[in-house]
């Protein structure tokens, strides 16, 4: 692949693919859920909450394809599948933690601003 100077504001920049992946709500929540180790599908679904099995499956497949999550299938009955972050996935934990912390600190202020804007509308 040809190396080019990255500029996320350029629609042709490959970094947009990365932003699309990590900007997805389910991606952030799944990476956070996997931050403490290996989990099975049902555990992830319970930890993330409100995600449908279909969306969780699609997101996990995309994360695996992008090299962020590793999927291990054990040849047992019933089948056992485990998910864990790869090294690349672990490298996302620091920036995601910063966004998570910011969101938790500022959620009330944003909700108050939203209420004010809705009241003025």
MITORGU-626683 format. One record per residue (C-alpha): residue number from 1; x, z, y. Coordinates in Angstrom, 1 decimal, padded with zeros to 4 digits. Layout:
+-----+--------+--------+--------+
:  nr :      X :      Z :      Y :
+-----+--------+--------+--------+
: NUM :      X :      Z :      Y :
...
+-----+--------+--------+--------+
//
This chain:
+-----+--------+--------+--------+
:  nr :      X :      Z :      Y :
+-----+--------+--------+--------+
:   1 :  000.0 :  000.0 :  000.0 :
:   2 :  001.3 : -000.9 :  003.4 :
:   3 :  002.3 :  002.0 :  005.6 :
:   4 :  000.7 :  001.9 :  009.0 :
:   5 :  000.5 :  004.3 :  011.9 :
:   6 : -002.6 :  006.5 :  011.4 :
:   7 : -005.2 :  006.8 :  014.1 :
:   8 : -008.5 :  008.4 :  013.0 :
:   9 : -010.3 :  006.9 :  015.9 :
:  10 : -009.5 :  003.4 :  014.6 :
:  11 : -012.4 :  002.3 :  012.3 :
:  12 : -009.9 :  000.5 :  010.0 :
:  13 : -007.7 :  003.6 :  009.6 :
:  14 : -007.6 :  004.9 :  006.0 :
:  15 : -007.7 :  008.5 :  007.3 :
:  16 : -011.4 :  007.9 :  007.9 :
:  17 : -011.9 :  008.0 :  004.2 :
:  18 : -010.3 :  011.4 :  004.1 :
:  19 : -012.5 :  012.7 :  007.0 :
:  20 : -015.6 :  011.3 :  005.3 :
:  21 : -014.8 :  013.2 :  002.2 :
:  22 : -013.9 :  016.6 :  003.7 :
:  23 : -016.6 :  016.3 :  006.4 :
:  24 : -019.3 :  016.3 :  003.7 :
:  25 : -021.1 :  019.6 :  003.5 :
:  26 : -021.0 :  019.9 : -000.2 :
:  27 : -017.3 :  019.1 : -000.4 :
:  28 : -016.4 :  022.0 :  001.8 :
:  29 : -018.7 :  024.4 : -000.1 :
:  30 : -017.3 :  023.3 : -003.5 :
:  31 : -013.7 :  023.6 : -002.4 :
:  32 : -014.4 :  027.1 : -001.1 :
:  33 : -016.2 :  028.0 : -004.4 :
:  34 : -013.2 :  026.7 : -006.4 :
:  35 : -010.7 :  028.5 : -004.1 :
:  36 : -010.5 :  031.5 : -006.4 :
:  37 : -009.9 :  029.7 : -009.7 :
:  38 : -011.5 :  027.8 : -012.5 :
:  39 : -015.3 :  027.5 : -012.7 :
:  40 : -017.9 :  025.8 : -015.0 :
:  41 : -020.6 :  023.6 : -013.6 :
:  42 : -023.3 :  026.2 : -013.8 :
:  43 : -021.1 :  028.8 : -012.0 :
:  44 : -020.3 :  026.3 : -009.3 :
:  45 : -024.0 :  025.5 : -008.8 :
:  46 : -024.8 :  029.2 : -008.5 :
:  47 : -022.0 :  029.9 : -006.1 :
:  48 : -022.7 :  026.9 : -003.8 :
:  49 : -026.5 :  027.5 : -003.8 :
:  50 : -029.2 :  024.9 : -003.0 :
:  51 : -027.2 :  022.0 : -004.4 :
:  52 : -029.1 :  019.9 : -006.9 :
:  53 : -027.4 :  019.1 : -010.2 :
:  54 : -027.3 :  015.4 : -009.3 :
:  55 : -025.6 :  016.0 : -006.0 :
:  56 : -023.1 :  018.5 : -007.5 :
:  57 : -022.2 :  016.0 : -010.2 :
:  58 : -021.8 :  013.2 : -007.7 :
:  59 : -019.7 :  015.3 : -005.4 :
:  60 : -017.5 :  016.7 : -008.2 :
:  61 : -016.9 :  013.1 : -009.5 :
:  62 : -015.9 :  012.0 : -006.0 :
:  63 : -013.6 :  015.0 : -005.5 :
:  64 : -012.0 :  014.2 : -008.9 :
:  65 : -011.6 :  010.6 : -008.0 :
:  66 : -009.9 :  011.6 : -004.7 :
:  67 : -007.5 :  013.8 : -006.5 :
:  68 : -008.8 :  017.1 : -005.1 :
:  69 : -010.5 :  018.5 : -008.3 :
:  70 : -009.4 :  018.5 : -011.9 :
:  71 : -012.0 :  018.3 : -014.6 :
:  72 : -011.2 :  019.6 : -018.1 :
:  73 : -013.5 :  018.8 : -021.0 :
:  74 : -013.2 :  020.9 : -024.2 :
:  75 : -014.3 :  019.4 : -027.5 :
:  76 : -016.6 :  022.1 : -028.5 :
:  77 : -020.3 :  022.4 : -029.2 :
:  78 : -022.0 :  022.8 : -026.8 :
:  79 : -019.5 :  020.9 : -024.6 :
:  80 : -017.5 :  023.0 : -022.2 :
:  81 : -016.3 :  021.6 : -018.9 :
:  82 : -014.2 :  023.4 : -016.3 :
:  83 : -013.3 :  022.5 : -012.7 :
:  84 : -010.3 :  023.6 : -010.7 :
:  85 : -008.6 :  022.5 : -007.5 :
:  86 : -005.5 :  020.3 : -007.9 :
:  87 : -002.4 :  020.9 : -005.8 :
:  88 : -003.9 :  018.4 : -003.2 :
:  89 : -007.2 :  020.4 : -003.3 :
:  90 : -005.3 :  023.6 : -002.7 :
:  91 : -003.6 :  022.1 :  000.3 :
:  92 : -007.1 :  021.8 :  001.9 :
:  93 : -007.8 :  025.6 :  001.7 :
:  94 : -006.0 :  026.5 :  004.9 :
:  95 : -007.8 :  024.1 :  007.2 :
:  96 : -011.1 :  024.7 :  005.4 :
:  97 : -010.6 :  028.5 :  005.8 :
:  98 : -010.1 :  028.0 :  009.6 :
:  99 : -013.3 :  026.0 :  009.8 :
: 100 : -015.1 :  028.6 :  007.6 :
: 101 : -013.9 :  031.5 :  009.7 :
: 102 : -014.9 :  029.6 :  013.0 :
: 103 : -018.3 :  028.9 :  011.6 :
: 104 : -018.9 :  032.5 :  010.5 :
: 105 : -017.7 :  033.8 :  013.9 :
: 106 : -019.7 :  031.3 :  016.0 :
: 107 : -022.9 :  030.8 :  014.0 :
: 108 : -024.9 :  033.2 :  016.2 :
: 109 : -023.8 :  031.6 :  019.4 :
: 110 : -024.6 :  028.1 :  018.2 :
: 111 : -028.0 :  029.2 :  016.9 :
: 112 : -028.8 :  030.9 :  020.3 :
: 113 : -027.7 :  027.7 :  022.1 :
: 114 : -029.9 :  025.6 :  019.9 :
: 115 : -032.9 :  027.9 :  020.6 :
: 116 : -032.3 :  027.6 :  024.4 :
: 117 : -032.0 :  023.8 :  024.1 :
: 118 : -035.2 :  023.6 :  022.0 :
: 119 : -037.0 :  025.9 :  024.5 :
: 120 : -036.1 :  023.6 :  027.4 :
: 121 : -037.1 :  020.4 :  025.5 :
+-----+--------+--------+--------+
//
